[in-house]
Amino acid sequence: MAAKIKKGDKVVVLTGRDKGRSGEVVRVIPDEERALVRGVNMVKRHTRQTAQSEGGIISKEAAIHLSNLAIADPKDGKATRVGFKTLDDGRKVRVAKRSGDLIDG
């Protein structure tokens, strides 16, 4: 199945404590159906000091389930569902159901 959410997409959080927030997808983990979104679902981790990194309490993004994310419509930035369309040159592209705009360049 073609991926509806990919790295670099602008997404909106639908549920949870970050509901309504939006951000860019940093990484998708297809095996677990989760994604890391920049600035969303922040957690604090207590880390030990190593030669490479300083110790202390570090804030970082935790993975969020794909079902709790929706693509942001390119036109108005609101959450939209994703459809697929084949262009005349044979490319399969993602389309925002809300506005009909292309999501892929």
VEXDREN-579957 format. One record per residue: residue in one letter; z negated, y, x of N, C-alpha, C, O in turn; residue number from 1. Coordinates in Angstrom, 2 decimals. Example, Ala and Ser with C-alpha at 12.3 -4.5 7.8 and 13.67 -1.06 7.14 Angstrom:
BEGIN
A, -7.80, -5.69, 13.19, -7.80, -4.50, 12.30, -7.80, -3.30, 13.20, -8.46, -3.32, 14.24, 1
S, -7.08, -2.25, 12.85, -7.14, -1.06, 13.67, -7.87, 0.03, 12.90, -8.04, 1.14, 13.41, 2
//
This chain:
BEGIN
M, 0.00, -1.19, 0.83, 0.00, 0.00, 0.00, 0.00, 1.25, 0.88, -0.67, 1.29, 1.91, 1
A, 0.74, 2.25, 0.47, 0.79, 3.49, 1.24, -0.53, 4.23, 1.11, -1.16, 4.22, 0.06, 2
A, -0.93, 4.87, 2.20, -2.22, 5.58, 2.20, -2.11, 6.88, 1.43, -1.18, 7.65, 1.62, 3
K, -3.08, 7.11, 0.55, -3.10, 8.35, -0.22, -3.81, 9.46, 0.54, -3.50, 10.64, 0.35, 4
I, -4.77, 9.09, 1.40, -5.47, 10.08, 2.21, -5.25, 9.73, 3.68, -5.49, 8.60, 4.11, 5
K, -4.80, 10.72, 4.45, -4.51, 10.49, 5.86, -5.24, 11.51, 6.72, -5.76, 12.51, 6.22, 6
K, -5.28, 11.25, 8.02, -5.88, 12.16, 8.98, -5.17, 13.51, 8.91, -3.94, 13.58, 8.88, 7
G, -5.95, 14.59, 8.89, -5.37, 15.93, 8.84, -5.23, 16.51, 7.45, -4.95, 17.70, 7.30, 8
D, -5.43, 15.69, 6.41, -5.33, 16.17, 5.03, -6.51, 17.08, 4.68, -7.61, 16.89, 5.20, 9
K, -6.27, 18.04, 3.82, -7.35, 18.85, 3.25, -7.82, 18.13, 2.00, -7.02, 17.85, 1.10, 10
V, -9.12, 17.83, 1.92, -9.66, 17.09, 0.78, -10.83, 17.82, 0.15, -11.45, 18.69, 0.77, 11
V, -11.13, 17.46, -1.12, -12.25, 18.02, -1.86, -13.19, 16.87, -2.19, -12.73, 15.79, -2.57, 12
V, -14.51, 17.08, -2.04, -15.50, 16.06, -2.36, -15.78, 16.10, -3.86, -16.06, 17.17, -4.41, 13
L, -15.70, 14.94, -4.53, -15.85, 14.87, -5.98, -17.28, 14.64, -6.43, -17.70, 15.16, -7.47, 14
T, -18.05, 13.85, -5.67, -19.42, 13.53, -6.08, -20.36, 13.58, -4.89, -19.93, 13.65, -3.74, 15
G, -21.66, 13.54, -5.19, -22.67, 13.50, -4.12, -23.21, 14.87, -3.82, -22.90, 15.84, -4.52, 16
R, -24.02, 14.96, -2.77, -24.69, 16.23, -2.48, -23.72, 17.29, -1.96, -24.05, 18.48, -1.98, 17
D, -22.54, 16.89, -1.52, -21.54, 17.85, -1.03, -20.44, 18.11, -2.05, -19.36, 18.57, -1.69, 18
K, -20.71, 17.82, -3.32, -19.71, 17.98, -4.38, -19.13, 19.40, -4.37, -19.87, 20.38, -4.31, 19
G, -17.80, 19.47, -4.44, -17.13, 20.77, -4.47, -16.75, 21.29, -3.10, -15.91, 22.18, -2.99, 20
R, -17.35, 20.76, -2.04, -17.01, 21.22, -0.69, -15.67, 20.63, -0.28, -15.27, 19.57, -0.76, 21
S, -14.99, 21.31, 0.61, -13.71, 20.80, 1.09, -13.68, 20.84, 2.60, -14.45, 21.58, 3.23, 22
G, -12.81, 20.06, 3.17, -12.68, 20.01, 4.62, -11.48, 19.19, 5.02, -10.75, 18.66, 4.17, 23
E, -11.28, 19.09, 6.32, -10.14, 18.35, 6.85, -10.59, 16.95, 7.26, -11.66, 16.77, 7.83, 24
V, -9.74, 15.96, 6.97, -10.04, 14.58, 7.34, -9.86, 14.44, 8.86, -8.79, 14.70, 9.39, 25
V, -10.95, 14.02, 9.53, -10.92, 13.86, 10.98, -10.47, 12.45, 11.34, -9.75, 12.24, 12.31, 26
R, -10.92, 11.47, 10.53, -10.64, 10.06, 10.82, -10.72, 9.25, 9.53, -11.59, 9.49, 8.70, 27
V, -9.82, 8.28, 9.37, -9.86, 7.37, 8.22, -10.18, 5.98, 8.74, -9.61, 5.54, 9.74, 28
I, -11.09, 5.29, 8.04, -11.47, 3.93, 8.42, -11.01, 3.01, 7.28, -11.78, 2.75, 6.36, 29
P, -9.76, 2.51, 7.33, -9.21, 1.77, 6.20, -9.95, 0.48, 5.88, -10.04, 0.10, 4.71, 30
D, -10.50, -0.20, 6.89, -11.20, -1.47, 6.65, -12.41, -1.28, 5.75, -12.74, -2.14, 4.94, 31
E, -13.08, -0.14, 5.89, -14.29, 0.14, 5.10, -14.01, 1.09, 3.94, -14.92, 1.43, 3.18, 32
E, -12.74, 1.52, 3.79, -12.34, 2.48, 2.75, -13.18, 3.76, 2.83, -13.67, 4.25, 1.81, 33
R, -13.34, 4.28, 4.05, -14.14, 5.48, 4.26, -13.37, 6.47, 5.13, -12.39, 6.12, 5.78, 34
A, -13.84, 7.71, 5.13, -13.23, 8.75, 5.96, -14.29, 9.70, 6.47, -15.33, 9.88, 5.84, 35
L, -14.02, 10.30, 7.63, -14.88, 11.35, 8.18, -14.22, 12.69, 7.85, -13.05, 12.90, 8.17, 36
V, -14.97, 13.60, 7.22, -14.44, 14.90, 6.84, -15.22, 15.97, 7.60, -16.45, 15.96, 7.60, 37
R, -14.50, 16.89, 8.24, -15.14, 17.92, 9.06, -16.07, 18.79, 8.22, -15.65, 19.40, 7.24, 38
G, -17.36, 18.85, 8.61, -18.33, 19.72, 7.96, -18.91, 19.19, 6.66, -19.64, 19.91, 5.99, 39
V, -18.59, 17.95, 6.30, -19.07, 17.38, 5.03, -19.90, 16.14, 5.32, -19.60, 15.40, 6.26, 40
N, -20.95, 15.91, 4.52, -21.83, 14.75, 4.66, -22.49, 14.72, 6.04, -22.47, 13.70, 6.73, 41
M, -23.07, 15.86, 6.42, -23.71, 15.97, 7.73, -25.05, 15.23, 7.74, -25.83, 15.31, 6.79, 42
V, -25.29, 14.50, 8.82, -26.55, 13.79, 9.01, -27.11, 14.15, 10.38, -26.36, 14.54, 11.28, 43
K, -28.42, 14.02, 10.53, -29.05, 14.31, 11.82, -29.36, 12.99, 12.52, -29.88, 12.06, 11.91, 44
R, -29.03, 12.92, 13.80, -29.27, 11.72, 14.59, -30.13, 12.09, 15.80, -29.83, 13.04, 16.52, 45
H, -31.20, 11.32, 16.00, -32.05, 11.52, 17.18, -31.43, 10.71, 18.31, -31.33, 9.48, 18.21, 46
T, -31.01, 11.38, 19.38, -30.34, 10.67, 20.47, -31.13, 10.81, 21.77, -31.76, 11.83, 22.03, 47
R, -31.06, 9.78, 22.55, -31.72, 9.75, 23.84, -30.79, 10.43, 24.86, -29.57, 10.36, 24.75, 48
Q, -31.40, 11.08, 25.82, -30.62, 11.75, 26.86, -29.94, 10.74, 27.76, -30.54, 9.75, 28.17, 49
T, -28.66, 11.00, 28.06, -27.91, 10.15, 28.99, -27.30, 11.06, 30.06, -27.46, 12.28, 30.02, 50
A, -26.60, 10.45, 30.99, -25.96, 11.23, 32.04, -24.87, 12.14, 31.46, -24.63, 13.23, 31.98, 51
Q, -24.23, 11.69, 30.39, -23.14, 12.47, 29.80, -23.63, 13.49, 28.76, -23.10, 14.60, 28.67, 52
S, -24.65, 13.13, 27.98, -25.05, 14.02, 26.89, -26.54, 14.32, 26.92, -27.35, 13.54, 27.42, 53
E, -26.87, 15.47, 26.38, -28.25, 15.90, 26.31, -28.92, 15.21, 25.12, -28.26, 14.93, 24.11, 54
G, -30.20, 14.95, 25.22, -30.93, 14.33, 24.11, -31.31, 15.34, 23.06, -31.05, 16.54, 23.20, 55
G, -31.93, 14.85, 22.00, -32.39, 15.76, 20.94, -31.83, 15.34, 19.59, -31.32, 14.23, 19.42, 56
I, -31.95, 16.26, 18.64, -31.46, 15.99, 17.29, -30.07, 16.60, 17.15, -29.89, 17.81, 17.28, 57
I, -29.10, 15.74, 16.88, -27.70, 16.16, 16.80, -27.21, 15.99, 15.37, -27.44, 14.95, 14.75, 58
S, -26.54, 17.02, 14.84, -25.92, 16.92, 13.51, -24.49, 16.44, 13.69, -23.75, 16.96, 14.53, 59
K, -24.10, 15.45, 12.88, -22.72, 14.99, 12.92, -22.31, 14.49, 11.55, -23.16, 14.26, 10.69, 60
E, -21.00, 14.33, 11.36, -20.49, 13.89, 10.07, -20.69, 12.39, 9.92, -20.49, 11.63, 10.86, 61
A, -21.08, 11.98, 8.71, -21.13, 10.56, 8.37, -19.92, 10.25, 7.50, -19.38, 11.13, 6.83, 62
A, -19.51, 8.99, 7.52, -18.35, 8.58, 6.73, -18.66, 8.69, 5.24, -19.79, 8.46, 4.81, 63
I, -17.64, 9.05, 4.47, -17.78, 9.17, 3.02, -16.71, 8.29, 2.38, -15.60, 8.19, 2.89, 64
H, -17.03, 7.65, 1.25, -16.11, 6.69, 0.63, -14.89, 7.42, 0.08, -15.00, 8.53, -0.45, 65
L, -13.72, 6.79, 0.21, -12.48, 7.41, -0.22, -12.45, 7.71, -1.72, -11.77, 8.64, -2.16, 66
S, -13.20, 6.92, -2.51, -13.21, 7.15, -3.95, -13.91, 8.46, -4.31, -13.74, 8.98, -5.41, 67
N, -14.70, 9.01, -3.38, -15.40, 10.27, -3.62, -14.62, 11.48, -3.11, -15.13, 12.60, -3.13, 68
L, -13.39, 11.24, -2.64, -12.55, 12.31, -2.11, -11.28, 12.44, -2.93, -10.78, 11.45, -3.47, 69
A, -10.76, 13.65, -3.01, -9.45, 13.88, -3.64, -8.69, 14.87, -2.76, -9.29, 15.77, -2.16, 70
I, -7.39, 14.70, -2.70, -6.55, 15.63, -1.95, -6.63, 17.01, -2.60, -6.65, 17.13, -3.83, 71
A, -6.67, 18.06, -1.77, -6.64, 19.43, -2.28, -5.19, 19.81, -2.54, -4.33, 19.64, -1.67, 72
D, -4.91, 20.34, -3.74, -3.56, 20.73, -4.11, -3.07, 21.82, -3.15, -3.79, 22.80, -2.92, 73
P, -1.86, 21.67, -2.58, -1.36, 22.68, -1.64, -1.24, 24.07, -2.28, -1.32, 25.08, -1.57, 74
K, -1.04, 24.13, -3.60, -0.85, 25.42, -4.28, -2.16, 26.18, -4.47, -2.26, 27.34, -4.08, 75
D, -3.19, 25.52, -5.09, -4.41, 26.26, -5.42, -5.69, 25.71, -4.79, -6.76, 26.28, -5.00, 76
G, -5.60, 24.62, -4.03, -6.78, 24.10, -3.33, -7.72, 23.27, -4.19, -8.75, 22.83, -3.71, 77
K, -7.38, 23.06, -5.47, -8.23, 22.25, -6.34, -7.87, 20.77, -6.18, -6.79, 20.43, -5.69, 78
A, -8.79, 19.90, -6.61, -8.58, 18.46, -6.46, -7.39, 18.00, -7.30, -7.20, 18.45, -8.43, 79
T, -6.59, 17.10, -6.74, -5.44, 16.55, -7.45, -5.27, 15.08, -7.14, -5.73, 14.60, -6.10, 80
R, -4.61, 14.38, -8.03, -4.25, 13.00, -7.76, -2.95, 12.98, -6.98, -2.25, 13.99, -6.90, 81
V, -2.63, 11.83, -6.39, -1.47, 11.73, -5.52, -0.46, 10.75, -6.11, -0.81, 9.65, -6.52, 82
G, 0.79, 11.18, -6.14, 1.88, 10.30, -6.54, 2.84, 10.16, -5.37, 2.70, 10.84, -4.36, 83
F, 3.81, 9.27, -5.53, 4.80, 9.05, -4.47, 6.19, 9.28, -5.03, 6.46, 8.98, -6.19, 84
K, 7.08, 9.81, -4.17, 8.44, 10.09, -4.59, 9.34, 9.79, -3.41, 8.97, 10.02, -2.26, 85
T, 10.53, 9.29, -3.68, 11.50, 9.04, -2.63, 12.51, 10.18, -2.63, 13.14, 10.46, -3.66, 86
L, 12.68, 10.83, -1.50, 13.63, 11.94, -1.38, 15.05, 11.41, -1.24, 15.26, 10.21, -1.07, 87
D, 16.02, 12.31, -1.32, 17.43, 11.92, -1.22, 17.76, 11.27, 0.10, 18.63, 10.39, 0.17, 88
D, 17.06, 11.70, 1.18, 17.35, 11.12, 2.50, 16.61, 9.81, 2.74, 16.66, 9.26, 3.84, 89
G, 15.91, 9.30, 1.71, 15.27, 7.99, 1.82, 13.82, 8.01, 2.23, 13.17, 6.97, 2.28, 90
R, 13.28, 9.22, 2.54, 11.87, 9.30, 2.94, 10.96, 9.17, 1.73, 11.26, 9.71, 0.66, 91
K, 9.86, 8.45, 1.90, 8.85, 8.34, 0.84, 7.77, 9.37, 1.13, 7.16, 9.33, 2.20, 92
V, 7.54, 10.29, 0.20, 6.58, 11.37, 0.43, 5.52, 11.37, -0.66, 5.72, 10.85, -1.76, 93
R, 4.37, 11.97, -0.33, 3.28, 12.12, -1.30, 3.47, 13.42, -2.07, 3.86, 14.44, -1.52, 94
V, 3.17, 13.35, -3.37, 3.35, 14.49, -4.25, 2.05, 14.75, -4.99, 1.39, 13.81, -5.45, 95
A, 1.66, 16.03, -5.12, 0.47, 16.40, -5.88, 0.81, 16.31, -7.36, 1.76, 16.95, -7.82, 96
K, 0.04, 15.52, -8.13, 0.29, 15.37, -9.56, 0.02, 16.67, -10.31, 0.64, 16.93, -11.33, 97
R, -0.90, 17.48, -9.80, -1.31, 18.72, -10.48, -0.19, 19.75, -10.53, 0.11, 20.30, -11.59, 98
S, 0.44, 19.99, -9.37, 1.46, 21.04, -9.29, 2.87, 20.52, -9.04, 3.85, 21.23, -9.25, 99
G, 2.96, 19.28, -8.60, 4.28, 18.71, -8.28, 4.74, 19.04, -6.86, 5.83, 18.64, -6.46, 100
D, 3.92, 19.76, -6.10, 4.28, 20.12, -4.73, 4.22, 18.91, -3.81, 3.48, 17.96, -4.06, 101
L, 5.01, 18.97, -2.74, 4.97, 17.92, -1.71, 3.73, 18.13, -0.86, 3.39, 19.25, -0.49, 102
I, 3.03, 17.01, -0.54, 1.87, 17.07, 0.35, 2.33, 16.88, 1.79, 1.83, 17.55, 2.70, 103
D, 3.29, 15.96, 1.99, 3.84, 15.74, 3.33, 4.93, 16.79, 3.58, 5.67, 17.17, 2.67, 104
G, 5.01, 17.24, 4.83, 6.00, 18.24, 5.18, 7.37, 17.80, 4.92, 8.32, 18.55, 5.16, 105
//
